[in-house]
Amino acid sequence: MSSQAVEKSALILMKSDEADATIDVLERDLPGVEVTDTERTAISRRREIVVSMDKVGQELGRPIELSQWLVIMSSFRRRAAPDLISPVTSRWSTRGGA
């Protein structure tokens, strides 16, 4: 891959209150996030996308667990890692050194 190539990360969310809260948080906190609203909501960015369940819960007015949020995430592009809530990034890694 060329060092000048730019990788995009993307999330596809089903329409819901949780998706609306996620969009509000990401638009406020992540510069360069792009939202395309059709039958489903596509969120993309030229860097990683990190979704904070705490911030989404604050926006919703109630706590939300990652397992609840994953129900509205219909697809993603790049790696979803549970380390820091749910970063979606173009970097792949292996666990356990393998």
Rosetta constraint file for C-alpha pairs under 8 A:
AtomPair CA 1 CA 5 HARMONIC 6.75 0.50
AtomPair CA 6 CA 46 HARMONIC 6.57 0.50
AtomPair CA 7 CA 46 HARMONIC 5.87 0.50
AtomPair CA 7 CA 47 HARMONIC 6.90 0.50
AtomPair CA 7 CA 90 HARMONIC 6.28 0.50
AtomPair CA 8 CA 44 HARMONIC 6.60 0.50
AtomPair CA 8 CA 45 HARMONIC 5.53 0.50
AtomPair CA 8 CA 46 HARMONIC 4.33 0.50
AtomPair CA 8 CA 47 HARMONIC 6.02 0.50
AtomPair CA 8 CA 48 HARMONIC 7.64 0.50
AtomPair CA 8 CA 77 HARMONIC 7.92 0.50
AtomPair CA 8 CA 90 HARMONIC 7.13 0.50
AtomPair CA 9 CA 44 HARMONIC 5.55 0.50
AtomPair CA 9 CA 45 HARMONIC 5.52 0.50
AtomPair CA 9 CA 46 HARMONIC 6.30 0.50
AtomPair CA 9 CA 47 HARMONIC 6.22 0.50
AtomPair CA 9 CA 48 HARMONIC 5.79 0.50
AtomPair CA 9 CA 49 HARMONIC 6.56 0.50
AtomPair CA 9 CA 76 HARMONIC 7.67 0.50
AtomPair CA 9 CA 77 HARMONIC 5.56 0.50
AtomPair CA 9 CA 78 HARMONIC 5.85 0.50
AtomPair CA 9 CA 88 HARMONIC 6.20 0.50
AtomPair CA 9 CA 89 HARMONIC 5.84 0.50
AtomPair CA 9 CA 90 HARMONIC 6.48 0.50
AtomPair CA 10 CA 42 HARMONIC 6.91 0.50
AtomPair CA 10 CA 43 HARMONIC 5.44 0.50
AtomPair CA 10 CA 44 HARMONIC 4.15 0.50
AtomPair CA 10 CA 45 HARMONIC 6.55 0.50
AtomPair CA 10 CA 49 HARMONIC 7.50 0.50
AtomPair CA 10 CA 76 HARMONIC 5.50 0.50
AtomPair CA 10 CA 77 HARMONIC 5.01 0.50
AtomPair CA 10 CA 78 HARMONIC 7.33 0.50
AtomPair CA 10 CA 88 HARMONIC 7.36 0.50
AtomPair CA 11 CA 42 HARMONIC 5.78 0.50
AtomPair CA 11 CA 43 HARMONIC 5.13 0.50
AtomPair CA 11 CA 44 HARMONIC 6.43 0.50
AtomPair CA 11 CA 73 HARMONIC 7.04 0.50
AtomPair CA 11 CA 74 HARMONIC 7.91 0.50
AtomPair CA 11 CA 75 HARMONIC 5.99 0.50
AtomPair CA 11 CA 76 HARMONIC 4.39 0.50
AtomPair CA 11 CA 77 HARMONIC 6.50 0.50
AtomPair CA 11 CA 88 HARMONIC 7.96 0.50
AtomPair CA 12 CA 40 HARMONIC 6.63 0.50
AtomPair CA 12 CA 41 HARMONIC 5.61 0.50
AtomPair CA 12 CA 42 HARMONIC 4.55 0.50
AtomPair CA 12 CA 43 HARMONIC 6.36 0.50
AtomPair CA 12 CA 73 HARMONIC 5.89 0.50
AtomPair CA 12 CA 74 HARMONIC 5.58 0.50
AtomPair CA 12 CA 75 HARMONIC 4.99 0.50
AtomPair CA 12 CA 76 HARMONIC 5.96 0.50
AtomPair CA 13 CA 19 HARMONIC 6.15 0.50
AtomPair CA 13 CA 40 HARMONIC 5.84 0.50
AtomPair CA 13 CA 41 HARMONIC 5.11 0.50
AtomPair CA 13 CA 42 HARMONIC 6.47 0.50
AtomPair CA 13 CA 43 HARMONIC 7.99 0.50
AtomPair CA 13 CA 72 HARMONIC 5.43 0.50
AtomPair CA 13 CA 73 HARMONIC 4.50 0.50
AtomPair CA 13 CA 74 HARMONIC 5.54 0.50
AtomPair CA 13 CA 75 HARMONIC 7.16 0.50
AtomPair CA 14 CA 19 HARMONIC 6.79 0.50
AtomPair CA 14 CA 39 HARMONIC 7.87 0.50
AtomPair CA 14 CA 40 HARMONIC 5.05 0.50
AtomPair CA 14 CA 41 HARMONIC 6.36 0.50
AtomPair CA 14 CA 72 HARMONIC 5.07 0.50
AtomPair CA 14 CA 73 HARMONIC 6.38 0.50
AtomPair CA 14 CA 74 HARMONIC 6.44 0.50
AtomPair CA 15 CA 19 HARMONIC 5.99 0.50
AtomPair CA 15 CA 20 HARMONIC 7.50 0.50
AtomPair CA 15 CA 39 HARMONIC 7.59 0.50
AtomPair CA 15 CA 40 HARMONIC 5.88 0.50
AtomPair CA 15 CA 41 HARMONIC 6.70 0.50
AtomPair CA 15 CA 72 HARMONIC 7.56 0.50
AtomPair CA 16 CA 20 HARMONIC 6.31 0.50
AtomPair CA 16 CA 72 HARMONIC 7.40 0.50
AtomPair CA 17 CA 21 HARMONIC 6.18 0.50
AtomPair CA 17 CA 60 HARMONIC 7.30 0.50
AtomPair CA 18 CA 22 HARMONIC 6.10 0.50
AtomPair CA 18 CA 56 HARMONIC 7.34 0.50
AtomPair CA 18 CA 60 HARMONIC 6.88 0.50
AtomPair CA 18 CA 69 HARMONIC 7.03 0.50
AtomPair CA 18 CA 72 HARMONIC 7.50 0.50
AtomPair CA 19 CA 23 HARMONIC 6.14 0.50
AtomPair CA 19 CA 41 HARMONIC 7.82 0.50
AtomPair CA 19 CA 72 HARMONIC 7.02 0.50
AtomPair CA 20 CA 24 HARMONIC 6.23 0.50
AtomPair CA 21 CA 25 HARMONIC 6.24 0.50
AtomPair CA 21 CA 56 HARMONIC 5.58 0.50
AtomPair CA 21 CA 57 HARMONIC 7.88 0.50
AtomPair CA 21 CA 59 HARMONIC 5.48 0.50
AtomPair CA 21 CA 60 HARMONIC 5.86 0.50
AtomPair CA 22 CA 26 HARMONIC 6.10 0.50
AtomPair CA 22 CA 51 HARMONIC 7.35 0.50
AtomPair CA 22 CA 56 HARMONIC 5.51 0.50
AtomPair CA 22 CA 59 HARMONIC 7.99 0.50
AtomPair CA 23 CA 27 HARMONIC 5.91 0.50
AtomPair CA 23 CA 35 HARMONIC 7.60 0.50
AtomPair CA 23 CA 43 HARMONIC 7.82 0.50
AtomPair CA 24 CA 28 HARMONIC 6.20 0.50
AtomPair CA 24 CA 59 HARMONIC 7.70 0.50
AtomPair CA 25 CA 29 HARMONIC 5.99 0.50
AtomPair CA 25 CA 55 HARMONIC 6.69 0.50
AtomPair CA 25 CA 56 HARMONIC 6.43 0.50
AtomPair CA 25 CA 59 HARMONIC 7.27 0.50
AtomPair CA 26 CA 30 HARMONIC 5.29 0.50
AtomPair CA 26 CA 33 HARMONIC 6.97 0.50
AtomPair CA 26 CA 51 HARMONIC 7.36 0.50
AtomPair CA 27 CA 31 HARMONIC 7.17 0.50
AtomPair CA 27 CA 33 HARMONIC 6.23 0.50
AtomPair CA 30 CA 49 HARMONIC 7.81 0.50
AtomPair CA 32 CA 45 HARMONIC 5.95 0.50
AtomPair CA 32 CA 46 HARMONIC 7.23 0.50
AtomPair CA 33 CA 43 HARMONIC 6.80 0.50
AtomPair CA 33 CA 44 HARMONIC 5.73 0.50
AtomPair CA 33 CA 45 HARMONIC 4.71 0.50
AtomPair CA 33 CA 46 HARMONIC 7.79 0.50
AtomPair CA 34 CA 42 HARMONIC 7.97 0.50
AtomPair CA 34 CA 43 HARMONIC 5.57 0.50
AtomPair CA 34 CA 44 HARMONIC 5.15 0.50
AtomPair CA 34 CA 45 HARMONIC 6.12 0.50
AtomPair CA 35 CA 41 HARMONIC 6.90 0.50
AtomPair CA 35 CA 42 HARMONIC 5.69 0.50
AtomPair CA 35 CA 43 HARMONIC 4.60 0.50
AtomPair CA 35 CA 44 HARMONIC 6.62 0.50
AtomPair CA 36 CA 41 HARMONIC 5.76 0.50
AtomPair CA 36 CA 42 HARMONIC 5.03 0.50
AtomPair CA 36 CA 43 HARMONIC 6.46 0.50
AtomPair CA 37 CA 41 HARMONIC 4.65 0.50
AtomPair CA 37 CA 42 HARMONIC 6.47 0.50
AtomPair CA 38 CA 42 HARMONIC 7.97 0.50
AtomPair CA 44 CA 49 HARMONIC 7.80 0.50
AtomPair CA 45 CA 49 HARMONIC 6.84 0.50
AtomPair CA 47 CA 89 HARMONIC 6.94 0.50
AtomPair CA 47 CA 90 HARMONIC 7.71 0.50
AtomPair CA 48 CA 87 HARMONIC 6.49 0.50
AtomPair CA 48 CA 88 HARMONIC 5.49 0.50
AtomPair CA 48 CA 89 HARMONIC 4.41 0.50
AtomPair CA 48 CA 90 HARMONIC 6.95 0.50
AtomPair CA 49 CA 87 HARMONIC 5.52 0.50
AtomPair CA 49 CA 88 HARMONIC 5.21 0.50
AtomPair CA 49 CA 89 HARMONIC 6.65 0.50
AtomPair CA 50 CA 84 HARMONIC 7.74 0.50
AtomPair CA 50 CA 85 HARMONIC 7.38 0.50
AtomPair CA 50 CA 86 HARMONIC 5.79 0.50
AtomPair CA 50 CA 87 HARMONIC 4.23 0.50
AtomPair CA 50 CA 88 HARMONIC 6.43 0.50
AtomPair CA 51 CA 56 HARMONIC 7.76 0.50
AtomPair CA 51 CA 85 HARMONIC 6.58 0.50
AtomPair CA 51 CA 86 HARMONIC 5.67 0.50
AtomPair CA 51 CA 87 HARMONIC 6.52 0.50
AtomPair CA 52 CA 56 HARMONIC 6.27 0.50
AtomPair CA 52 CA 85 HARMONIC 6.08 0.50
AtomPair CA 52 CA 86 HARMONIC 7.39 0.50
AtomPair CA 53 CA 57 HARMONIC 5.89 0.50
AtomPair CA 53 CA 63 HARMONIC 7.86 0.50
AtomPair CA 53 CA 64 HARMONIC 6.18 0.50
AtomPair CA 53 CA 65 HARMONIC 6.53 0.50
AtomPair CA 53 CA 66 HARMONIC 6.50 0.50
AtomPair CA 53 CA 69 HARMONIC 7.98 0.50
AtomPair CA 53 CA 85 HARMONIC 6.84 0.50
AtomPair CA 54 CA 58 HARMONIC 6.22 0.50
AtomPair CA 54 CA 63 HARMONIC 7.05 0.50
AtomPair CA 54 CA 64 HARMONIC 7.37 0.50
AtomPair CA 55 CA 59 HARMONIC 6.20 0.50
AtomPair CA 56 CA 60 HARMONIC 6.12 0.50
AtomPair CA 56 CA 64 HARMONIC 7.31 0.50
AtomPair CA 57 CA 61 HARMONIC 5.92 0.50
AtomPair CA 57 CA 62 HARMONIC 5.13 0.50
AtomPair CA 57 CA 63 HARMONIC 4.48 0.50
AtomPair CA 57 CA 64 HARMONIC 5.22 0.50
AtomPair CA 58 CA 62 HARMONIC 6.31 0.50
AtomPair CA 58 CA 63 HARMONIC 7.02 0.50
AtomPair CA 64 CA 68 HARMONIC 6.39 0.50
AtomPair CA 64 CA 69 HARMONIC 6.86 0.50
AtomPair CA 65 CA 69 HARMONIC 6.38 0.50
AtomPair CA 66 CA 70 HARMONIC 6.04 0.50
AtomPair CA 66 CA 85 HARMONIC 7.12 0.50
AtomPair CA 66 CA 86 HARMONIC 7.95 0.50
AtomPair CA 67 CA 71 HARMONIC 6.92 0.50
AtomPair CA 68 CA 72 HARMONIC 7.77 0.50
AtomPair CA 69 CA 73 HARMONIC 6.87 0.50
AtomPair CA 70 CA 74 HARMONIC 7.86 0.50
AtomPair CA 76 CA 80 HARMONIC 7.66 0.50
AtomPair CA 76 CA 88 HARMONIC 7.49 0.50
AtomPair CA 77 CA 88 HARMONIC 7.30 0.50
AtomPair CA 78 CA 88 HARMONIC 5.76 0.50
AtomPair CA 78 CA 89 HARMONIC 5.29 0.50
AtomPair CA 78 CA 90 HARMONIC 5.06 0.50
AtomPair CA 78 CA 91 HARMONIC 7.58 0.50
AtomPair CA 79 CA 87 HARMONIC 7.57 0.50
AtomPair CA 79 CA 88 HARMONIC 5.12 0.50
AtomPair CA 79 CA 89 HARMONIC 5.32 0.50
AtomPair CA 79 CA 90 HARMONIC 6.41 0.50
AtomPair CA 79 CA 91 HARMONIC 7.07 0.50
AtomPair CA 79 CA 92 HARMONIC 6.39 0.50
AtomPair CA 80 CA 86 HARMONIC 5.96 0.50
AtomPair CA 80 CA 87 HARMONIC 5.71 0.50
AtomPair CA 80 CA 88 HARMONIC 4.66 0.50
AtomPair CA 80 CA 89 HARMONIC 7.01 0.50
AtomPair CA 81 CA 85 HARMONIC 7.55 0.50
AtomPair CA 81 CA 86 HARMONIC 5.54 0.50
AtomPair CA 81 CA 87 HARMONIC 5.67 0.50
AtomPair CA 81 CA 88 HARMONIC 6.77 0.50
AtomPair CA 82 CA 86 HARMONIC 5.22 0.50
AtomPair CA 82 CA 87 HARMONIC 7.28 0.50
AtomPair CA 83 CA 87 HARMONIC 7.81 0.50
AtomPair CA 94 CA 98 HARMONIC 6.03 0.50
